[in-house]
Amino acid sequence: TEIAKNIRENGGSIPGIRTDKTEEYLQRVLNRLILPGSLYLAVIAVLPSVIQAVFKFPMSVAALMGGTSLLILVGVDLDTMAQVEALLKMHHHDGFTKKGLKPRSL
C-alpha cells in the first residue's frame, strides 16, 4: 500500500496497469516472488548439511560452504556480472550475456 501510494503521489505509474489497480498488481507480484525466494533461501540454508552428509565431509569443511557464505558469493557474482555488463555497454559492445552471438568470420 505504501509503495502504491508513493507511486501515485509522485505522478508515476506502471505501464499497462490502471492507477487504481496498482496496489493489487504490486501485491500479486509480491506474492509470486515470496514463495520461490523463500524456497531458494531454504535450499541454500540446508545445502551444506546435505553436502556434508552425502560426501562425508568433516563438519568444519561443510561450514565453509554455509548458507551465508553462498549468499555472499552469489551476491558478489551478480554484482560483478552487472559491472562487467555495464562496462561492455559503455564501450558499445553487444554485452557479456547476450545469447546468439555469431562467430567472427576469418
C-alpha positions in Angstrom: 0.0 0.0 0.0 2.8 2.4 0.8 4.6 1.8 -2.4 1.5 2.2 -4.5 0.7 5.4 -2.6 4.2 6.8 -3.2 3.9 5.9 -6.9 0.6 7.8 -7.1 1.8 10.8 -5.1 4.9 11.2 -7.3 2.9 11.0 -10.5 4.3 7.7 -11.5 2.6 4.7 -13.0 3.2 1.1 -14.0 2.7 0.7 -17.8 -0.4 -1.3 -18.6 -1.8 -1.1 -15.0 -4.6 1.4 -14.1 -3.7 3.8 -11.3 -6.5 2.4 -9.0 -5.2 -1.2 -9.6 -1.6 -0.5 -8.7 -1.8 -1.8 -5.2 -3.5 -5.1 -6.3 -0.9 -5.5 -9.0 2.0 -5.0 -6.6 0.5 -7.4 -4.1 0.2 -10.1 -6.9 3.8 -9.6 -8.0 5.0 -9.8 -4.4 3.0 -13.0 -3.7 4.6 -14.6 -6.8 8.1 -13.7 -5.6 7.8 -14.7 -2.0 7.4 -18.4 -2.4 10.2 -19.1 -4.9 12.5 -16.8 -2.9 11.8 -18.5 0.4 12.3 -21.9 -1.2 15.6 -20.8 -2.7 16.8 -19.5 0.7 15.7 -22.7 2.4 17.8 -24.8 -0.1 20.8 -22.5 0.4 20.5 -23.0 4.2 20.2 -26.8 4.0 22.7 -27.4 1.2 25.8 -27.5 3.5 24.3 -30.2 5.7 23.2 -32.2 2.6 26.7 -31.9 1.1 28.3 -32.9 4.4 26.0 -36.0 4.7 26.4 -37.2 1.1 30.1 -36.7 0.7 31.1 -37.4 4.3 33.0 -34.2 4.7 34.0 -33.1 8.2 31.6 -30.5 9.5 34.4 -27.9 9.5 34.7 -28.2 5.7 30.9 -28.1 5.3 30.8 -25.0 7.4 32.9 -23.2 4.8 30.1 -23.7 2.4 27.5 -22.4 4.8 24.4 -20.6 3.6 25.7 -17.2 4.5 28.9 -17.8 2.5 26.9 -19.0 -0.5 24.6 -16.0 -0.4 27.6 -13.6 -0.2 29.3 -15.4 -3.2 26.2 -15.3 -5.3 25.7 -11.6 -4.4 29.3 -10.7 -5.3 29.0 -12.8 -8.6 25.8 -11.0 -9.6 27.3 -7.6 -8.8 30.5 -8.4 -10.8 28.5 -9.5 -13.8 26.4 -6.4 -13.7 29.5 -4.2 -13.6 31.1 -6.1 -16.5 27.9 -5.8 -18.4 27.8 -2.0 -17.8 31.4 -1.6 -18.8 30.8 -3.5 -22.0 27.7 -1.4 -22.8 29.7 1.7 -22.1 32.2 0.7 -24.7 29.4 0.0 -27.2 29.8 -3.8 -27.2 26.9 -6.2 -27.5 27.1 -7.3 -24.0 28.5 -10.2 -21.9 25.5 -12.4 -21.5 23.8 -11.8 -24.9 22.6 -15.0 -26.4 23.0 -16.0 -30.0 26.5 -14.5 -30.6 27.7 -15.1 -34.1 31.4 -16.3 -34.5 33.6 -13.9 -36.4 34.5 -14.9 -39.9 38.1 -15.4 -40.9 
